[in-house]
Amino acid sequence: MEEILIISNYYPPEKGAAANRIEQLALKLYQNNYKVSVVCPLGNYPKGELFPEYKGKFSATENRDNIIVKRLWIYPSVSKNLIIRILSVLSFSLSLFFYLLFKRTPKKVIVQSPPLLLSFISVFILSLKNKKIILNVSDLWPLAALELNALKAGSFSHKFSLFMERFIYKKSTIILGQSNEIISHIKNIFADKKCFLYRNFPDHNVDHLELKTNENEPIKVFYAGLLGIAQGVFELCEKIDLNGLNIELHILGDGAEKKQIEMLLASQEKSKIFFHGMLERSELHKKIESFDVAIVPLKTRIYGSVPSKIFEYGALGFPILYFGGGEGETIVFENELGWVANVGDYNELNSKIKEISNLTKGQLNDLKKRVFEKAKNQFNLDTQIEKLIEERVF
């Protein structure tokens, strides 16, 4: 078996799209006769504290479904204090630096980016070791940081981030981009760089639709995922208008905005918004079986970003209400996966909500079936991996 290493900031049992995405990649490579190992931090995300099984440990090695997972020390934090968050990033960066410098690594290594500092350190050491570096770019940093107002244009941090970005693109052997916008951005910097589109398709192993449509219940729209600043779920709860409509909004997840959302809902009488907290993946899928429409929001249009929830919930047969702009908007529209509202335009969003509220359960059933069949044919992870292997990406 040919060896391949994946370097990632997230991996199960951590929650969220990033951890799921890397696990799917690792498992698919293993199924295609690769010996796969992963280097990541001790489990801590999204709460920003070590999971009980990792407390008191400096490192840990596990076998998860035939994937060897090496977890390194991190000082975890989701603090809003910038200095503490920088210390957290630097702690794992230091662990990763020495691990890659002194430990044996396979000839082929997949490096996840962002986080930009971690990918920079990985690419720097691996280029010194003359490894084949496959850079997997899921978001464009520092561009996304500017759009989210996390960085100030022209600042030292911005200039240093630009330096790191150019470095990892230049030194990587091959680059995988989750969107055409990401590939276009990289090609504008290094026109001759080998780039391949790699969508974040899920692998649910679902061959037939199992969603339940309850005739006597309101239409249930749901958001499941990270409750961070980029998603803007707190603002969504504030501005969505469900008054007089046969519709509910259900929220499942955890993150920085959790407490704000809980306080907002506690202050409202007879709210049509329900918060369920964070659930395990299998429990989540069981919970949402009776739901009807998945909403995918972003607070602002982020160039290059395509939320994996489009593919995740489309593959389960959920129509998508997309509210994030960019390439994701095009995917939902062209594949007829549901509805699109212009990012940040709550008048248009509420108009789409009214449109959904007027659907019968029979119409929703038909839409679910169409979305499921479209996603099954178009969003196939096995086909995508096999094609990339044929093209000698891995």
Buried (B, 14 or more C-beta within 10 A) or exposed (E): EEBBBBBBBBBBBBBBBBBBBBBBBBBBBBEBEBBBBBBBBBBBBBBBEBBEEBEEEEEBEBEBEEBBBBBBBBBBBBEEEEEEBEEBBBBBBBBBBEBBEEEEBBEBBBBBBBBBBBBBBBBBBBBEEEBBBBBBBBBBBBBBBBBBEBBEEEEEBBEBBBEBBEBBBEBBBBBBBBBBBBBEBBBEEBEEBBBBEBBBBBBEEBEEBEBEBEEEBBBBBBBBBBBBBBBBBBBBBEEBBBEEBEBBBBBBBBBBBBEBBEEBBEEEEEBBBEBBEBBEEEEBBEBBEEBBBBBBBBBBBBBBBBBBBBBBBBBBBBBBBBBBBBBBBBBBEEBEBBBBBBBBEBEBBBEBBEEBBEBEBEEBBEBBEBBBEBBBEBBBBEEBBEEBBEEEBB
